[in-house]
Amino acid sequence: MNISELEDDIKEIYFITKQMTIKTIIHLLTPIEYLLTNNKKVKLSINNMQLKIL
């Protein structure tokens, strides 16, 4: 792989990454708890960004 191919790959990765980014972040003022649990009883509160192990 030569330098020009590497630069093309980097440009393509940059373009894809730029297109996948979030332009607007929407959030609620009141926290909502989404109870995502697994068999180990780990609870995740999305808006509060807390991880609780029960």
PyMOL Python script that loads the backbone (N, CA, C, O; Angstrom):
from pymol import cmd

cmd.read_pdbstr("""\
ATOM      1  N   MET A   1       0.856  -1.177   0.000  1.00  0.00           N
ATOM      2  CA  MET A   1       0.000   0.000   0.000  1.00  0.00           C
ATOM      3  C   MET A   1       0.898   1.236   0.000  1.00  0.00           C
ATOM      4  O   MET A   1       1.780   1.383   0.847  1.00  0.00           O
ATOM      5  N   ASN A   2       0.659   2.102  -0.952  1.00  0.00           N
ATOM      6  CA  ASN A   2       1.484   3.306  -1.012  1.00  0.00           C
ATOM      7  C   ASN A   2       0.801   4.474  -0.289  1.00  0.00           C
ATOM      8  O   ASN A   2      -0.311   4.351   0.227  1.00  0.00           O
ATOM      9  N   ILE A   3       1.494   5.590  -0.271  1.00  0.00           N
ATOM     10  CA  ILE A   3       1.015   6.766   0.482  1.00  0.00           C
ATOM     11  C   ILE A   3      -0.312   7.285  -0.069  1.00  0.00           C
ATOM     12  O   ILE A   3      -1.203   7.639   0.703  1.00  0.00           O
ATOM     13  N   SER A   4      -0.453   7.333  -1.372  1.00  0.00           N
ATOM     14  CA  SER A   4      -1.685   7.891  -1.942  1.00  0.00           C
ATOM     15  C   SER A   4      -2.891   7.011  -1.619  1.00  0.00           C
ATOM     16  O   SER A   4      -3.978   7.532  -1.370  1.00  0.00           O
ATOM     17  N   GLU A   5      -2.721   5.684  -1.619  1.00  0.00           N
ATOM     18  CA  GLU A   5      -3.820   4.792  -1.232  1.00  0.00           C
ATOM     19  C   GLU A   5      -4.174   4.983   0.237  1.00  0.00           C
ATOM     20  O   GLU A   5      -5.347   4.964   0.611  1.00  0.00           O
ATOM     21  N   LEU A   6      -3.172   5.165   1.048  1.00  0.00           N
ATOM     22  CA  LEU A   6      -3.397   5.390   2.472  1.00  0.00           C
ATOM     23  C   LEU A   6      -4.148   6.703   2.711  1.00  0.00           C
ATOM     24  O   LEU A   6      -5.054   6.762   3.542  1.00  0.00           O
ATOM     25  N   GLU A   7      -3.773   7.734   1.989  1.00  0.00           N
ATOM     26  CA  GLU A   7      -4.470   9.026   2.114  1.00  0.00           C
ATOM     27  C   GLU A   7      -5.922   8.907   1.664  1.00  0.00           C
ATOM     28  O   GLU A   7      -6.816   9.494   2.274  1.00  0.00           O
ATOM     29  N   ASP A   8      -6.155   8.142   0.590  1.00  0.00           N
ATOM     30  CA  ASP A   8      -7.531   7.932   0.128  1.00  0.00           C
ATOM     31  C   ASP A   8      -8.362   7.211   1.189  1.00  0.00           C
ATOM     32  O   ASP A   8      -9.522   7.551   1.419  1.00  0.00           O
ATOM     33  N   ASP A   9      -7.758   6.218   1.827  1.00  0.00           N
ATOM     34  CA  ASP A   9      -8.458   5.492   2.888  1.00  0.00           C
ATOM     35  C   ASP A   9      -8.793   6.419   4.053  1.00  0.00           C
ATOM     36  O   ASP A   9      -9.891   6.357   4.607  1.00  0.00           O
ATOM     37  N   ILE A  10      -7.855   7.267   4.417  1.00  0.00           N
ATOM     38  CA  ILE A  10      -8.073   8.204   5.524  1.00  0.00           C
ATOM     39  C   ILE A  10      -9.188   9.184   5.177  1.00  0.00           C
ATOM     40  O   ILE A  10     -10.029   9.487   6.024  1.00  0.00           O
ATOM     41  N   LYS A  11      -9.205   9.682   3.945  1.00  0.00           N
ATOM     42  CA  LYS A  11     -10.268  10.599   3.521  1.00  0.00           C
ATOM     43  C   LYS A  11     -11.626   9.910   3.551  1.00  0.00           C
ATOM     44  O   LYS A  11     -12.625  10.507   3.953  1.00  0.00           O
ATOM     45  N   GLU A  12     -11.658   8.648   3.124  1.00  0.00           N
ATOM     46  CA  GLU A  12     -12.916   7.912   3.127  1.00  0.00           C
ATOM     47  C   GLU A  12     -13.410   7.678   4.555  1.00  0.00           C
ATOM     48  O   GLU A  12     -14.599   7.830   4.834  1.00  0.00           O
ATOM     49  N   ILE A  13     -12.515   7.316   5.444  1.00  0.00           N
ATOM     50  CA  ILE A  13     -12.881   7.122   6.850  1.00  0.00           C
ATOM     51  C   ILE A  13     -13.389   8.431   7.449  1.00  0.00           C
ATOM     52  O   ILE A  13     -14.381   8.434   8.177  1.00  0.00           O
ATOM     53  N   TYR A  14     -12.718   9.542   7.149  1.00  0.00           N
ATOM     54  CA  TYR A  14     -13.150  10.849   7.646  1.00  0.00           C
ATOM     55  C   TYR A  14     -14.555  11.174   7.139  1.00  0.00           C
ATOM     56  O   TYR A  14     -15.401  11.638   7.904  1.00  0.00           O
ATOM     57  N   PHE A  15     -14.805  10.932   5.852  1.00  0.00           N
ATOM     58  CA  PHE A  15     -16.105  11.240   5.267  1.00  0.00           C
ATOM     59  C   PHE A  15     -17.203  10.410   5.929  1.00  0.00           C
ATOM     60  O   PHE A  15     -18.249  10.943   6.299  1.00  0.00           O
ATOM     61  N   ILE A  16     -16.964   9.112   6.077  1.00  0.00           N
ATOM     62  CA  ILE A  16     -17.958   8.234   6.697  1.00  0.00           C
ATOM     63  C   ILE A  16     -18.208   8.660   8.142  1.00  0.00           C
ATOM     64  O   ILE A  16     -19.358   8.726   8.577  1.00  0.00           O
ATOM     65  N   THR A  17     -17.158   8.945   8.876  1.00  0.00           N
ATOM     66  CA  THR A  17     -17.294   9.360  10.272  1.00  0.00           C
ATOM     67  C   THR A  17     -18.056  10.676  10.374  1.00  0.00           C
ATOM     68  O   THR A  17     -18.906  10.838  11.250  1.00  0.00           O
ATOM     69  N   LYS A  18     -17.758  11.604   9.492  1.00  0.00           N
ATOM     70  CA  LYS A  18     -18.441  12.903   9.503  1.00  0.00           C
ATOM     71  C   LYS A  18     -19.931  12.732   9.217  1.00  0.00           C
ATOM     72  O   LYS A  18     -20.757  13.418   9.820  1.00  0.00           O
ATOM     73  N   GLN A  19     -20.278  11.832   8.311  1.00  0.00           N
ATOM     74  CA  GLN A  19     -21.680  11.616   7.969  1.00  0.00           C
ATOM     75  C   GLN A  19     -22.446  10.916   9.090  1.00  0.00           C
ATOM     76  O   GLN A  19     -23.666  11.052   9.180  1.00  0.00           O
ATOM     77  N   MET A  20     -21.758  10.182   9.928  1.00  0.00           N
ATOM     78  CA  MET A  20     -22.418   9.423  10.991  1.00  0.00           C
ATOM     79  C   MET A  20     -22.545  10.200  12.297  1.00  0.00           C
ATOM     80  O   MET A  20     -23.158   9.707  13.244  1.00  0.00           O
ATOM     81  N   THR A  21     -21.993  11.376  12.365  1.00  0.00           N
ATOM     82  CA  THR A  21     -22.060  12.135  13.612  1.00  0.00           C
ATOM     83  C   THR A  21     -23.454  12.724  13.820  1.00  0.00           C
ATOM     84  O   THR A  21     -24.207  12.931  12.869  1.00  0.00           O
ATOM     85  N   ILE A  22     -23.769  12.983  15.051  1.00  0.00           N
ATOM     86  CA  ILE A  22     -25.067  13.555  15.407  1.00  0.00           C
ATOM     87  C   ILE A  22     -24.955  15.070  15.328  1.00  0.00           C
ATOM     88  O   ILE A  22     -24.064  15.674  15.926  1.00  0.00           O
ATOM     89  N   LYS A  23     -25.859  15.664  14.593  1.00  0.00           N
ATOM     90  CA  LYS A  23     -25.832  17.120  14.411  1.00  0.00           C
ATOM     91  C   LYS A  23     -26.561  17.846  15.546  1.00  0.00           C
ATOM     92  O   LYS A  23     -26.147  18.929  15.960  1.00  0.00           O
ATOM     93  N   THR A  24     -27.634  17.254  16.039  1.00  0.00           N
ATOM     94  CA  THR A  24     -28.444  17.878  17.079  1.00  0.00           C
ATOM     95  C   THR A  24     -28.644  16.891  18.218  1.00  0.00           C
ATOM     96  O   THR A  24     -29.016  15.738  17.996  1.00  0.00           O
ATOM     97  N   ILE A  25     -28.397  17.346  19.420  1.00  0.00           N
ATOM     98  CA  ILE A  25     -28.618  16.510  20.595  1.00  0.00           C
ATOM     99  C   ILE A  25     -29.889  16.992  21.280  1.00  0.00           C
ATOM    100  O   ILE A  25     -29.991  18.153  21.679  1.00  0.00           O
ATOM    101  N   ILE A  26     -30.843  16.099  21.411  1.00  0.00           N
ATOM    102  CA  ILE A  26     -32.117  16.423  22.051  1.00  0.00           C
ATOM    103  C   ILE A  26     -32.149  15.693  23.388  1.00  0.00           C
ATOM    104  O   ILE A  26     -31.904  14.488  23.444  1.00  0.00           O
ATOM    105  N   HIS A  27     -32.448  16.411  24.459  1.00  0.00           N
ATOM    106  CA  HIS A  27     -32.526  15.776  25.769  1.00  0.00           C
ATOM    107  C   HIS A  27     -33.708  16.339  26.543  1.00  0.00           C
ATOM    108  O   HIS A  27     -34.195  17.435  26.267  1.00  0.00           O
ATOM    109  N   LEU A  28     -34.142  15.576  27.496  1.00  0.00           N
ATOM    110  CA  LEU A  28     -35.257  15.997  28.340  1.00  0.00           C
ATOM    111  C   LEU A  28     -34.734  16.729  29.560  1.00  0.00           C
ATOM    112  O   LEU A  28     -33.620  16.479  30.020  1.00  0.00           O
ATOM    113  N   LEU A  29     -35.542  17.630  30.075  1.00  0.00           N
ATOM    114  CA  LEU A  29     -35.163  18.339  31.290  1.00  0.00           C
ATOM    115  C   LEU A  29     -35.403  17.486  32.529  1.00  0.00           C
ATOM    116  O   LEU A  29     -34.716  17.640  33.538  1.00  0.00           O
ATOM    117  N   THR A  30     -36.364  16.603  32.451  1.00  0.00           N
ATOM    118  CA  THR A  30     -36.611  15.711  33.583  1.00  0.00           C
ATOM    119  C   THR A  30     -35.975  14.358  33.295  1.00  0.00           C
ATOM    120  O   THR A  30     -36.136  13.812  32.204  1.00  0.00           O
ATOM    121  N   PRO A  31     -35.264  13.826  34.258  1.00  0.00           N
ATOM    122  CA  PRO A  31     -34.619  12.528  34.020  1.00  0.00           C
ATOM    123  C   PRO A  31     -35.641  11.395  33.925  1.00  0.00           C
ATOM    124  O   PRO A  31     -36.593  11.322  34.702  1.00  0.00           O
ATOM    125  N   ILE A  32     -35.420  10.539  32.972  1.00  0.00           N
ATOM    126  CA  ILE A  32     -36.256   9.352  32.806  1.00  0.00           C
ATOM    127  C   ILE A  32     -35.358   8.148  32.992  1.00  0.00           C
ATOM    128  O   ILE A  32     -34.261   8.083  32.436  1.00  0.00           O
ATOM    129  N   GLU A  33     -35.824   7.208  33.768  1.00  0.00           N
ATOM    130  CA  GLU A  33     -35.007   6.034  34.046  1.00  0.00           C
ATOM    131  C   GLU A  33     -35.437   4.893  33.138  1.00  0.00           C
ATOM    132  O   GLU A  33     -36.574   4.426  33.203  1.00  0.00           O
ATOM    133  N   TYR A  34     -34.531   4.458  32.305  1.00  0.00           N
ATOM    134  CA  TYR A  34     -34.755   3.300  31.461  1.00  0.00           C
ATOM    135  C   TYR A  34     -34.090   2.125  32.164  1.00  0.00           C
ATOM    136  O   TYR A  34     -32.866   2.079  32.284  1.00  0.00           O
ATOM    137  N   LEU A  35     -34.871   1.210  32.611  1.00  0.00           N
ATOM    138  CA  LEU A  35     -34.321   0.106  33.384  1.00  0.00           C
ATOM    139  C   LEU A  35     -33.817  -0.991  32.448  1.00  0.00           C
ATOM    140  O   LEU A  35     -34.566  -1.880  32.042  1.00  0.00           O
ATOM    141  N   LEU A  36     -32.564  -0.904  32.128  1.00  0.00           N
ATOM    142  CA  LEU A  36     -31.928  -1.938  31.325  1.00  0.00           C
ATOM    143  C   LEU A  36     -31.234  -2.877  32.298  1.00  0.00           C
ATOM    144  O   LEU A  36     -30.276  -2.492  32.968  1.00  0.00           O
ATOM    145  N   THR A  37     -31.703  -4.067  32.369  1.00  0.00           N
ATOM    146  CA  THR A  37     -31.099  -5.008  33.306  1.00  0.00           C
ATOM    147  C   THR A  37     -30.691  -6.272  32.566  1.00  0.00           C
ATOM    148  O   THR A  37     -31.224  -6.592  31.504  1.00  0.00           O
ATOM    149  N   ASN A  38     -29.762  -6.960  33.135  1.00  0.00           N
ATOM    150  CA  ASN A  38     -29.389  -8.270  32.625  1.00  0.00           C
ATOM    151  C   ASN A  38     -29.500  -9.261  33.768  1.00  0.00           C
ATOM    152  O   ASN A  38     -30.006  -8.916  34.836  1.00  0.00           O
ATOM    153  N   ASN A  39     -29.042 -10.468  33.567  1.00  0.00           N
ATOM    154  CA  ASN A  39     -29.196 -11.475  34.613  1.00  0.00           C
ATOM    155  C   ASN A  39     -28.320 -11.218  35.833  1.00  0.00           C
ATOM    156  O   ASN A  39     -28.477 -11.902  36.845  1.00  0.00           O
ATOM    157  N   LYS A  40     -27.407 -10.259  35.771  1.00  0.00           N
ATOM    158  CA  LYS A  40     -26.574  -9.917  36.925  1.00  0.00           C
ATOM    159  C   LYS A  40     -27.151  -8.735  37.704  1.00  0.00           C
ATOM    160  O   LYS A  40     -26.509  -8.235  38.627  1.00  0.00           O
ATOM    161  N   LYS A  41     -28.335  -8.292  37.350  1.00  0.00           N
ATOM    162  CA  LYS A  41     -29.027  -7.200  38.042  1.00  0.00           C
ATOM    163  C   LYS A  41     -28.251  -5.882  37.995  1.00  0.00           C
ATOM    164  O   LYS A  41     -28.087  -5.209  39.012  1.00  0.00           O
ATOM    165  N   VAL A  42     -27.788  -5.534  36.821  1.00  0.00           N
ATOM    166  CA  VAL A  42     -27.121  -4.243  36.642  1.00  0.00           C
ATOM    167  C   VAL A  42     -28.149  -3.303  36.039  1.00  0.00           C
ATOM    168  O   VAL A  42     -28.713  -3.586  34.982  1.00  0.00           O
ATOM    169  N   LYS A  43     -28.393  -2.186  36.708  1.00  0.00           N
ATOM    170  CA  LYS A  43     -29.390  -1.222  36.260  1.00  0.00           C
ATOM    171  C   LYS A  43     -28.680   0.019  35.737  1.00  0.00           C
ATOM    172  O   LYS A  43     -27.742   0.519  36.359  1.00  0.00           O
ATOM    173  N   LEU A  44     -29.128   0.503  34.604  1.00  0.00           N
ATOM    174  CA  LEU A  44     -28.511   1.669  33.993  1.00  0.00           C
ATOM    175  C   LEU A  44     -29.553   2.761  33.848  1.00  0.00           C
ATOM    176  O   LEU A  44     -30.608   2.544  33.252  1.00  0.00           O
ATOM    177  N   SER A  45     -29.267   3.914  34.383  1.00  0.00           N
ATOM    178  CA  SER A  45     -30.134   5.069  34.242  1.00  0.00           C
ATOM    179  C   SER A  45     -29.510   5.969  33.184  1.00  0.00           C
ATOM    180  O   SER A  45     -28.469   6.582  33.423  1.00  0.00           O
ATOM    181  N   ILE A  46     -30.139   6.050  32.019  1.00  0.00           N
ATOM    182  CA  ILE A  46     -29.527   6.700  30.865  1.00  0.00           C
ATOM    183  C   ILE A  46     -29.332   8.198  31.083  1.00  0.00           C
ATOM    184  O   ILE A  46     -28.213   8.691  30.938  1.00  0.00           O
ATOM    185  N   ASN A  47     -30.384   8.934  31.425  1.00  0.00           N
ATOM    186  CA  ASN A  47     -30.273  10.387  31.513  1.00  0.00           C
ATOM    187  C   ASN A  47     -29.426  10.845  32.687  1.00  0.00           C
ATOM    188  O   ASN A  47     -28.793  11.898  32.614  1.00  0.00           O
ATOM    189  N   ASN A  48     -29.404  10.081  33.760  1.00  0.00           N
ATOM    190  CA  ASN A  48     -28.591  10.452  34.917  1.00  0.00           C
ATOM    191  C   ASN A  48     -27.170   9.942  34.800  1.00  0.00           C
ATOM    192  O   ASN A  48     -26.304  10.313  35.593  1.00  0.00           O
ATOM    193  N   MET A  49     -26.927   9.097  33.821  1.00  0.00           N
ATOM    194  CA  MET A  49     -25.603   8.514  33.588  1.00  0.00           C
ATOM    195  C   MET A  49     -25.082   7.818  34.838  1.00  0.00           C
ATOM    196  O   MET A  49     -23.934   8.011  35.238  1.00  0.00           O
ATOM    197  N   GLN A  50     -25.929   7.016  35.441  1.00  0.00           N
ATOM    198  CA  GLN A  50     -25.544   6.282  36.643  1.00  0.00           C
ATOM    199  C   GLN A  50     -25.578   4.792  36.343  1.00  0.00           C
ATOM    200  O   GLN A  50     -26.418   4.316  35.579  1.00  0.00           O
ATOM    201  N   LEU A  51     -24.678   4.086  36.938  1.00  0.00           N
ATOM    202  CA  LEU A  51     -24.666   2.634  36.835  1.00  0.00           C
ATOM    203  C   LEU A  51     -24.801   2.070  38.238  1.00  0.00           C
ATOM    204  O   LEU A  51     -23.966   2.338  39.103  1.00  0.00           O
ATOM    205  N   LYS A  52     -25.843   1.294  38.465  1.00  0.00           N
ATOM    206  CA  LYS A  52     -26.081   0.731  39.791  1.00  0.00           C
ATOM    207  C   LYS A  52     -26.027  -0.785  39.696  1.00  0.00           C
ATOM    208  O   LYS A  52     -26.686  -1.383  38.846  1.00  0.00           O
ATOM    209  N   ILE A  53     -25.256  -1.393  40.551  1.00  0.00           N
ATOM    210  CA  ILE A  53     -25.204  -2.846  40.619  1.00  0.00           C
ATOM    211  C   ILE A  53     -26.012  -3.269  41.834  1.00  0.00           C
ATOM    212  O   ILE A  53     -25.669  -2.934  42.968  1.00  0.00           O
ATOM    213  N   LEU A  54     -27.081  -4.003  41.589  1.00  0.00           N
ATOM    214  CA  LEU A  54     -27.994  -4.401  42.670  1.00  0.00           C
ATOM    215  C   LEU A  54     -27.585  -5.738  43.248  1.00  0.00           C
ATOM    216  O   LEU A  54     -28.233  -6.237  44.168  1.00  0.00           O
TER     217      LEU A  54
END
""", "prot")
cmd.dss("prot")
cmd.show_as("cartoon", "prot")
cmd.util.cbc("prot")
cmd.orient("prot")
